[in-house]
Amino acid sequence: MQYSQLKSKAYTLKDEPDYKANERAMRILCDQLQAKLRDATGEGLAKDVERHLARGQLLARSRLDLILDQDSPFLELLPLAGLNMDGMTLGGSVVGGIGLVNGIECMITANIPTYAGGASNEISVQKSLRLNAIAVENRLPTITFTQSAGANLGQQSRVFHAGGAMFRNLAIKSKLNIPTCCVVFGSSTAGGAYTPGMSDYVIMVKDQAQVFLGGPPLVKMATGEIVNAESLGGATMHSRKSGLADQLALNEIEGIRMAREWVLSLAWEKAGKIPQRVLSNTGVEMPVYDSESILGVVQANIRIPMDAREIIAHLVDGSRFLDFKPLYGTNLITGWAYIYGFHVGIIANDSVFFPEEANKATQFIQLCNMRNAPILFLSNITGFMVGKEYEEAGIIKAGARFINAVSNSCVPHITVVIGASYGAGNYAMSGRAYAPRFLFSWPNSKCSVMGPEQLTGVMEIVIRDAAANAKGNIDEDQLSQRLSVFRNAVNSEQDVYYTSARMLDDGVIDPRQTRDVVGMCLEICYGSEVKGGNFNGVSRM
């Protein structure tokens, strides 16, 4: 079997009007993405930032910069969580991602204290839970920078109930031997106190960090005792008397240095065996086609078909790809390639699924599990084919086998939504509900039960049929207005920034960065053992 070099039209078409127009449209979408990501790096109002800096404290992102190795990549996750959502802060008042600390991949999270004192809102909790899930699944040591006023009391019902899992998860990590370190930089009260309380290792900054379940006002109200914050829960007290702090740092810089030393002391090793090809860098090639040219082959308008092989050619080592069943179920592309030396199975689609595509995918997923090969899903799918002919051909059974395989596959899945992601096609291509290790979206992508025109058309048919059955009349103007409102709502809710704000992906990425992001994710996946397994459960024949 030979890994053949894929041929892309990226260079031969670059002077064609359609290619140029599409490239311009994609650049606009990428520029819009970069603007939103820049907004997400903000840390509150200028007056709050100035007050924080005047206290001699570092900003959350500055703390992150200092903990990372020099020139370490940092894969920020869920940066647009909460975008344009009422009562939520952009990013959920938390920065989180994966980077290298003394050569070890770590999950690093930081409260943003310049947003309402670092108080947790609903998005903060949901984002923290997702970051924890990624850390557990990939067996990543975790460093948490804490400075939090606890729960946002205005959202207490949405924070309190789900938020308790954050502390439970710390206990579970400890049981799983996934180390956790908490560096406390400022006041951390109520729920904020349980993060250091439940972490394996705690560092507190002298004359700055304070940890208590109830602050001085609450203590006075509850007991009548008058006490100041430092003696109640200061870093020195917790280092000398309560024993909550394992180390006392003289300042923030020293606290961060101590956290780096803690990572070094772990003598940490991955549970997964990194392929020799990666360790030796043998055979790792850049794609034949540069990352810039991918913008001309991606379709800014998802209604226009695009050839997924063009995308694969821009992502894989040497643009080499071993096709599996290239003449069968041709709307689905399956095959093997290398990305930064990691062997991966790739499942990509060009159009709607028929039974043949579903059968092909099911067998391919089984083969990837036999080879212990992670699977990269490149999702651009409108769904499974409908109609009498296809129902008789068993489209439901074939689709069920496909979804069964995705559900029970044991190798890591990484999903990138490169266009449409509609209906059961989203499920089959390892959408959010199917728990891929990582899921990213491109800025042109859309995700919904179906497209707004199709969904509105179905709604109209249902309304007209109901009226006919009831022998009633339809007010055409009223129906038109109702359908217009519905269509606009669906169009808004399928937008990539709507779904990313609600954490239905782990981030929106520039198509030109896809190879690097996927390569880093593959490296991270080997933090735990990468091993396929036999499938369980009934699969209809």
N, C-alpha and C positions, 0 to 999 in steps of 0.2 A: 504494500500500500504506500502511496506517495502523497506527501503534503504538497499540493500543487499551488503555484503562486497565482493569486487572484488578480485579474486584470480590472482596473478601475478606469472609468471614463473621465476621471477628475481632471486630468491634464489635457486630454484631447478635446474636451468640451469647454475648456475654461474661457474661450473667446466667443462662445455661442451666446446669443441674447438671453435665452431661457436660463442658462447656467448663471450668467452675471446677475440677472434679476433675482434669482433665488438666493444667490450668495449675499446680495445686498439686503434682502428681507431677513435672512438668518443673522446677519451682522446687527441689524436693528434689534432683533429679539435678544441677542447676546449682550448688546449694550444696555438694554433695559434690565436684564438680569444683573449685570455688574452694578448698576445704580441701586437696585434693591439690596444687593449684598453689602454695598457700602453703607446704606442706611442701617443695616443690621449690625454694623460694627459700632454704632453709636452707643453711648453709655449714659443716656439721660440728658436732662436739661443742663445748660451751661452753668447755671448757678449751683446746681447740685454737684457737678463735676469739680467746680472750683472749690467748693466747701470741703469736699473729700480730699482733694490734693493739698489744701491748706492745713489739713490735719497731719500731713506727712505720710499719707497712705497712697499706695499704688492703685491704679485702676485694674479691673479684673483682667483685661486683655494684656496689660503690662505684666501682671503676675504670670499669666500663661506663657508669655514670651520668655520669661526668665527661667521657667522650669524646663523648657525644651532644650535639647541639645542644639548646638550651633548648626545652622543649615538643616535642621530637621524639618521634614514635611509635617504639616498639620492638617488632618482631614476633619474640618469642622462639620458637625452634623446638626441637622434641623435648624439652620440659621434663620429661616423665615417662618418658624413656628409662631403662630399668633398674629401674623401679618393682617392688618385691617380688620381685626376681630375686636368687637366692643369689650372694653374692660381688660384687655390683654396687652402686655408689653411685647414688642417685636423681639422674638428670640426667647420669650418667657422669662426674662430677667436671669437667664442662665446661659453661659457660654460652655459648650461641650464639644469634645472631639478627641481624636487619637493622634499621638505624636510620640517621638522617641525621647526617653529620659535615660541617660547613661546607656544608650543603645537598646533599651527595652521599650517595646510598644506599650504604652499606657493609655488608659482612658482618663482624661483630665477634665474636670468640670469646675466651674467657678460661679458663685453667686455674683450678680452685678449689684453692689450695694448702693450705687447711685440711682437705681430704680427703686423708689419706695423702701429704702433701707434693705434691699435684697429680699423683700417679702415674696412669698410664693403665691402665685395665682394659679388658676386651673391649668393653664398651658405649662407653667413651670413644673407642675407635678407630672403631667403626661409626658413632657419632654424628658424629665429625669428618669421616669420609668422606662422609656425607650432606650436611653443611654445605658441604663443598668442592664437591660436585656442584651444589648450588643456586647457589653463587657463580659457578661456571664457566658454567652454562647461562644465567644472567641477567647475566653479565659485571659482577660486583660487585667493586670494590676491597675488599681484605681486610685487616683489622687484627687481629693476634693478640697477646693479652697472655699472656706465657709465664712460668711459674714452676712447674717440673715436675721431679719426681724420676725421670722416665723411665717405663719399663714397670713395672707391678706384676709382680714376679718370680714370684709365686704363680700368675699366669695367663700366664706368658711364651709358651707355645705358641700361645695365642689372641690375644696382643698382637703378638708379634714378626713373624709372617708377614704378617698383614693390615696391620700398622702401617707397614710400609715404604712403602705406597702414599701415606701422608700426605706424605712428603718428595718422592716422585716427583711428586705433584700440584702441589707448589710450583714445581717446575721447569717443569711443563707450563703452569701459569698464566703464568709469566714469558714463555714462548714465545708464548702467546696474547695477550700485552700486557694481562694482567689484573694490576694492581699489588698487591703484598703488602708489608705492613709488620709487623715484629715488635718489640714493646716488651718487654724482659726486665726483670722486677721483682725476681727472686730467683734462687736456685740452680736451674739448668737443666742437668741432667747426662744423659749417655748419649744416649738417643733424644731427650730434651728439648733437646739441644744442636743437633740438626739443623734444628729449626724456624727459629732465627735463621740458622743456616748456609745454609739454602736460600731465605730470604726476600730480596726485592729490597732492602729497606731495614731497618736495624736500629738501634734506640735502646736503650741500656742505662743503668740507674740506678746512679750512683756509690755505692761502699761498700755495695752491696746486691745487685746483679745479678752472677751468676757463671755462666759457661758453660764446660764442659769435657766431653770424652768420658769421662774417668775421673777421679773425685775423688782427693784426697790419699791415702786408704787404698789405693785400687786402684793408684795410681802407685807407692806404697811397696812393695806386694806384687809388682808386675810388674817394677820396675826398681831398687828399693832407694833411690830418690830420696826425700828428705824435703822436702816443700814445703807451704806453707799455701794455703788455697783462694783467697785474694785474689790472690796472685802467680801462681797456676796459671791462673786463669780469670776474674779480676775485671774489672769494667767499665773501670777505668782502663787495665789492661794491654791489653785488647782495643781500646781507643780509641787507645793510643799505639804499641803494638808489633805485634799480630797484624793489626790493621785489620778485624777482624770487625765492630766497632761503627762505625756511620756518624755517630752523635751520642752524646754523653755528657750525660746529664741529672743535675742535682744532686739531684733528688728525684723522687718519683713524679708529683707534680703537674706538674712541668716536663716529664717524659717524656710525659705524656698531651698536654700542650700541643704538644709537638714533633710528635706523631702527628697532631694536628689540622692543624698547619701543613703536614705532608707531604701530607695529602689536598688541601689548598688548592693546593699547588704542582702537582698533577697536571693542573689545568685540564681536568677530566674531563667528557666528554660522553657521553650515551647513544648507542648505535648505532641504537636504534629511534626512529622518528619519533613523538613524542607527538602524539595527535590535537589539532587546533586547538580542538575543543570542550572539551577538558580544560584546555588552556593559558589559554583565555579565560574558563573557567568558564561559558560560554554554555550554557544549557539544562540545566545540572546541577540536578536537583530531588531533594529527599528523597522517599522513598516516601510514599504517602498514609497508610499504616498504620505506627504507631510500633513500635519494636523490641520493646517489652514485650509487645505483643499476640501476637507470634509464638509465645509459650509456650503459648497456648491452642489453636493450630491444629496444632502439632507433636504427634505421638503419643508419649507416654512408653513405651507398650507397642507395640512394632513389629509385633505381630500385627494391630493395628487399622489399616485403611487410612487414608491421609491424602492430601488433594488437593495435589499438588505446586504447582498454580497459586497456592494460598494462600501457599506459601513464597515463590514468585517475586514475588508482590505486595509482600512485605515487604522485598525485596532490591534491586529495580531502580528506577532514576530515575523518579519520577512514577508508579510502579507501572504503567508502560506496557510492553506486550509485543506483538510482532508474531508471531502464531502461524504456524507452517509445517505444512501438512497437518493441520489440527485435526480433520478428520473421518476420517482414515485412520490405522490403527495407534494407536488412541486411548489405549492403555496407556502410550504414550511421548509426552511433551510436547517439542516442538522449536520454537525460535523465536529471535528476536533482541530485544535490549534494550540499555539503557545502564546502566552502574554507575559512578557518579562520573564520568560523561562518556565512559567507555571503551565502545566498541561490542563486544558479546559475543554469541556464540551460546550458547544454553542448552539442555542436554539433561537432562530430568528424567523420572522414571518413577513411576507410581502402582501398577503391578502387574507380573505376569509378562510376558515377551516372547513374542510370536508372530512368525511370519515377516514380517507386515506392519510391526511395530515395528522389526525389524532392517533391513528395506529402507528404511524412512523415515529411520532414523538414518544409514545409509550415505550416502544422497543429501545429507542435511543437513550431514554432516561435510565432504563434498566442496565444498558451497556455502560453508561457513565458510572453507575453504582458499582458494577463489577470491576471497573478500572480505578475506582476511588478518585474520579475526576470531578472537580467542582463544575457547576454548570452556570454559564452566562446566558441569561435570557435577554434578547433584544426585542422588546415588545412594541409592535405596531399592528394592532389587530382590532378589527371591527366586530369579531365574534364568530360563532359557528353558523354554518349555512342552514337556513330554514326552508320549509316547503314539503309537500307531500312525498316527493321522490326521495328526499334525503331522510325524512322520518322513517320511510319504509326501508331505507338502506341502513338504518340503525345509528343515526347521528348521535342520539342521546347516549347509547351504549358506548360508542367509540369515544365520545367526549368524556364520559364518566371514567373510562379506562385511563385516559390522558390525565384527568384531574386526580384520579387515584394515584397514579405514578408520581405526580408532582407532590401530592400530600405525603406520601410515604417514602419519598427519596431521602436518603440519609446524608448525601454529600452536600456541601454548602451550595446555596443558590445565591447568585448576584443578579439582580434585575435592573435593567435600564429601560425606561419607557422612552422610546425614540419617536413616537407618533401618537396614534390613537391607542387607547386601552379601554375597550368597551365590553360590557356584558360578561358572559362566561369566558370570553377570550382573556379577560384580565385574570381570572382565576387560573386558567390553564397556563398562562405565561407567568406564573408565580407572582401574582399581585400581593398587596399588603396582607390580605387575609391568609395567605399561604406561607407567611413567615420566612421570606428570604433573609439571609444574613444581612444583606444591604439592598436598598432599593433607591434608585435615583431617577430623576426625570430630566428630559431636555426642555428648554424653554418654549418649544413649539408644540409640546405634547398636550393631550387632552385625556381625561379619565372620567367615565360615567357609565351608566347602565346601557346607554346608546347615545348616538349623536342627537343634538337638539331638534333637527328637522324630522328625523325618524320617530323620536319620542313624541313630538308634537303631533305628527301624523297619526300615530297609534291612538293618542288621546282623542283626536278629532273623530276617528272611526268609532271608538267606543261611545262617545257622546251621541253621534248620529244614530248608531244602532240602538242605543237605549231609547232615544226619542222615537224612533220608528216602532220599536216594540211596544211603547206606551201610547202609540198613535198621537203623539204630541207634536207641536210645532217648535221650530228652532228660530230664535232671534239671531239672525246672521251677524249683525253688528256686535251683539253681546258675545257671541261665540268667537268672533274674530279677535275681539279685545282680550277675552280670556285666554285664547291660544297664544296670543302675542306675549302676554305676561308670563305664561308658562314657558314659552320658548326662550325668552330672555333669562328666566331663572335658571333653566337647564344650562344655557350657554355660559352663564356666570359660574355655575357650580362645577362645570367640567374644566374650567380654566386651571392651568398648572399652579398658579399662585394661590388659588382658593384651596386646592387639595394639599399643597405643601404647607400652607398655614395651619391646616388641621392634621399635619404630620402623617399624611397618607404616603409620603415618601421620606427619605432621609436627607433630602436636599435636591435643589435644582442645580444642574451642572452645565457648563458650557460644553457643547459636543467636542470641542478641541481638547478638552481635558479628560475625556472619557478613558482613554488608554491608561493614563497615569492614575486616575481614581480607581479603576478596576484592578490595576496592578497592585496598588496599595491594599485594597480590600482582600485580594488573594493572599498577600503576605500575612495580613491580620487573621484570616481564616485559619491559618496553620498554628495559631495559638492553641487551638484544641485539635484533637486527632481528626484527620480528614479520612473518613472511611465510609464506604458505601454499605448497603445492607439489603437483605431480601425484603421484598414487599409483603405486607400483611393486609388482610381485609379482602372482602369479596370484590372481584372485578368481573362484571358481566361479559360473557363471551357472545 
